Amino acid sequence: MAFVAILTVGRLKHSEAHPASREFFEAGNEVMREAAKTGQLIKEFSPNRARFPKEIIKGEGTPILTLTVWKNLQSLYQFTYSGLHRQALQDRNKWFGPLPERQPNYVVWWTDMLSDVSWKEAFKRYEFYIQHGPDPFAFDFKHAFDELGVPVLVK
């Protein structure tokens, strides 16, 4: 059984103590609580020990990273564009600055083993996406692939 992993990337516009940033962290905690309640979120990785590759993810502001694993692509997509997460996406410009050109806000990939998902692997997939664009190895929702590498439409 394959699982889907997603790395999200952003950079705060303001310091972590700024009211807008505090609002983001509060909203983010609520979003993750809602994700856990879906029964589709398998694992959330703490960014506390992640070695942030500044040569890959460029820009100004405090980096905000999430790495999660989901039961399938459809459940991840549905969660992303509904509920509290949808509202957070609509509010993102209050909290985050733009990323450099060709630098995506997220990258998705399939994995057969939960133990294969790590920050190192996530950054490898992210760098691949930046260098080569969407591919079964690393993709986005607009250019998605199923676990066999066949292009799929997610909605």
N, C-alpha and C positions, 0 to 999 in steps of 0.2 A: 504494500500500500504506500503510495507516494503522498507526501505532504508538501505544502507550499510555504516558502519563507519570504519575508519582505523586510527590506532595510529601508527606513525613511530617513531623510536628511533635511535639516534646516539650520538656519543661523538666526538667532534672536536679533531683532533690531535694537533692543535696549539692554541695559545691564539686567542681571538676574533679579536685582532688588527693585527694579522699575515696576510700577503698578501694572503695566501691560504684560510684562513677563510673568509677574505673579498670577495674573488672570490666566495666562497660558498654562502654567503649571497646575493650577486648580482644575481647569478644563481637561487637561491631559490626564489627570488622576481619575476624573469622572469617566472619561472615554475608556480608559483601561479597565475600570470596574465594569462598565457596560460590556466590553469585549469579553471579559471573563464569564459573564452571565450568559453569553450566547451558547456556550458549550462547544464552540467551533475553534476557539483559541486553544492551542495545545501548550505553547510555551512563550514566555516573554523573557528576554535576556536583559539583564541589568547593564546599562552603559558605564557603570562606575569603574570598571577595570578595562574598558575598551581603549586600545591604543589608537587614537584618532590620527589617520594618515593625512597630515596637512598637505602633502604633495599631491594627493588625489582629490580631496575635498577642499577646494579653495574658497576664500571669501572672508569677509569681516563679520564679527559678532560671535557670540558664544554658540558653538555647535550643539544642536539637539539631534540625537540619534535614537531610533527605536529599531529593535530587531525582534520579530515575532514569527511564530510558526503556526499555521492554520491547517485544519483538516483538508480543505480543498480550495481551489481558486474561486469558485462561485461564492462560498461563504465569506471569504476575504473581501471579495468585490462588494457583496451586498452590505457587509458591515462598513466598509470604507465610505459608501455613498448613502448611508442612512443614519438616522438617530443623531446622537451627540457628535459622532465623528463627522458627519456631513456638516453640522453646524460649525465645528472646529475648522473644517476646510474653508467654509465661507468667511470665517474670521481670521484666517491665516495671515492676511496682509497687515493686520494690526500688530501681529507678533513677530513675523519673519520678514527679513529682507530678501531680495531676489538672489538667486544663485547665479554663478557665472554661466555663460552660454555653454550648451552641450552638457551641463551638469544637471541630471535629473533630481527630482525631489524624492524619488524612490526607485527601487529595483526589486523585481520578483524572480524567484527561481524555484524549481522543483527539487525535492530531496527524498530519497528512499529511507534515509536513516536520520532520526532526530539528532543523533550524536555527530552527524556531519555538519550541522549548523553551528557556526561560531562567528565571532566578530571578524576574525581573519578571513574566513570564507566569504562573509558578506562584503567586505571591502574588495576582495578579489572579483566578485561578481559585479560590483559597482564600477570598478575600474574597467572591466571588460565592456560593460555597457557604454561607458564614456568613449572608449576606443573604437568599438565595433557596431554600436547600436543594438537594437533588439534582436535577440537570437534565443533559441531554446535554452541556452546557458544562463541568460539574464535578459529579462524583458519587462515590459510595462503592460498596463491593462489595454491600451490601444493596439498593441502588437503582441498579443498573448499567445502562448503555446500550451498544449496539454502536456501531460507527463511523458508522452511518447515523442514530443517535439513537433507535433502537428499544429499549425496555426489554428486558433479558435477565436470566436467572437464571444466576449464576456459582457453580459448585461443583466 
